[in-house]
Amino acid sequence: MQISWSKDGEQIKSGGQYQVEMAADRTNYWSRLTVYDVQVTNTGQFTVTAVNGFGSVNSSVSLTIGGVSAVKQVLFFV
C-alpha cells in the first residue's frame, strides 16, 4: 500500500508547514496530513491517493483561507 498527498497537483512531503503521517495495523492503513501555521497561500485542493495491487483511489478537499486567519493548524485524516 502506498499513500501520498498532493496540493494543486504537487506532491507534499513532510517538512516546513506539512507533516505527513502513515500507519497500519493488520487490515487497515491510514494517513494524516497536518498543515501548520496556515496562511492564505495554503488555499488550494488537497488530494490523498492510495495505491495497492488492486488499483488506486483518491479523495480531494478544497481548502479556502480568506483574509487574516486565526487558524494555526488544519488536519486531514483518511
C-alpha positions as CSV (number, residue, x, y, z in Angstrom):
1,M,0.0,0.0,0.0
2,Q,1.3,3.5,-0.9
3,I,-0.5,6.6,0.3
4,S,0.5,10.1,-1.0
5,W,-0.7,13.6,-0.6
6,S,-0.7,16.5,-3.0
7,K,-1.7,20.1,-3.2
8,D,-2.8,21.5,-6.5
9,G,-1.2,18.5,-8.2
10,E,2.2,18.9,-6.5
11,Q,3.3,16.1,-4.1
12,I,3.5,17.0,-0.5
13,K,6.3,15.6,1.7
14,S,6.8,16.2,5.5
15,G,8.7,19.3,6.3
16,G,8.1,23.0,6.8
17,Q,4.3,23.6,7.1
18,Y,3.4,20.0,6.4
19,Q,3.5,16.8,8.4
20,V,2.5,13.6,6.7
21,E,1.9,10.5,8.9
22,M,1.0,7.0,7.9
23,A,0.2,3.9,10.0
24,A,-1.2,0.4,9.6
25,D,-2.4,-2.5,11.5
26,R,-3.2,-6.0,10.2
27,T,-6.0,-4.9,7.9
28,N,-6.2,-1.1,7.8
29,Y,-3.9,1.7,6.5
30,W,-4.4,5.3,7.3
31,S,-2.7,8.6,6.8
32,R,-2.9,12.1,8.2
33,L,-1.8,15.4,6.8
34,T,-1.3,18.3,9.2
35,V,-0.8,21.9,7.9
36,Y,0.8,24.2,10.5
37,D,0.8,28.0,10.6
38,V,-1.9,28.2,8.0
39,Q,-1.7,31.1,5.6
40,V,-3.8,32.4,2.7
41,T,-1.2,30.7,0.4
42,N,-2.4,27.3,1.7
43,T,-5.6,27.8,-0.2
44,G,-6.0,25.0,-2.8
45,Q,-7.1,21.5,-3.5
46,F,-5.6,18.8,-1.3
47,T,-5.7,15.2,-2.6
48,V,-4.8,11.9,-1.0
49,T,-4.2,8.9,-3.2
50,A,-3.9,5.3,-2.1
51,V,-2.5,2.6,-4.4
52,N,-2.3,-1.2,-3.9
53,G,-2.3,-4.3,-6.0
54,F,-6.0,-3.9,-6.8
55,G,-5.8,-0.3,-8.1
56,S,-6.0,3.2,-6.8
57,V,-8.4,5.5,-5.2
58,N,-8.3,9.2,-4.3
59,S,-10.2,11.8,-2.4
60,S,-9.9,15.6,-2.5
61,V,-10.9,18.5,-0.4
62,S,-10.7,22.3,-1.2
63,L,-9.3,24.5,1.5
64,T,-10.0,28.2,1.3
65,I,-8.4,30.6,3.7
66,G,-9.5,34.2,3.3
67,G,-8.1,37.4,4.9
68,V,-6.3,37.3,8.2
69,S,-6.7,33.8,9.6
70,A,-6.6,32.8,13.3
71,V,-6.2,29.2,12.1
72,K,-3.0,27.7,13.3
73,Q,-3.4,24.1,12.2
74,V,-5.5,22.2,9.7
75,L,-5.8,18.4,9.9
76,F,-6.9,16.0,7.2
77,F,-7.4,12.3,8.1
78,V,-8.2,9.3,6.0
